[in-house]
Amino acid sequence: MRRCCATTAAAAVASDFHDVITASPVDHPRDGWLRITRMQDLRPGDVIAWRRPPTVVSRNTGHVAFVQEAPRRIDPEGRRWLVRIADATSIPHGNDTRPRQHPSGFGYGTLTLFVETQGADPTAYGWYGLNTRIDFRTHIALGRGCAPAASRRDRGV
């Protein structure tokens, strides 16, 4: 996460995560990140990050969520995927664990991610999982945090 934290912001924000993951290689980790290119390769602990879509009015720069279960394809073409995630938000997702009277904060919920073609990065999300009626179009980055390789000094060289 070093590259995210090296920004001028006081703390890393969603757009930082999105940009670092998007710039990461797919064949080997760099600076602690490996970019995932296929929905079916996501596994628990992986990160989903996007920049705020232009149609969404918010002070947030986007959103970050952590995958809790392997995604489930919900159409035969493999364009729509249901993903169980953990995140912090004030707007609950589908099948959300946050209490209805105080829905803000950390919890678990379900999103739908959309891909234009199999094997491509997602291009839209449905906030409410299977109950989504409107999808929000924006590039979505999929990444896996990886331990950085040990330095020569750490290896005793």
Buried (B, 14 or more C-beta within 10 A) or exposed (E): BEBBEEBEEEEBBBBBBBBBBBEBEEEEBBBBBBBBEBBBBBEEEBBBBBBBBEEEEEEBBBBBBBBBBBBEBEEEEBBBBBBBBBBEBEEBBBBBEBEEEEBEEEBBBBBBBBBEEEEEBBBBBBBBBEEBEEBBEBBBBBBBBBEBEEEEEEEEE
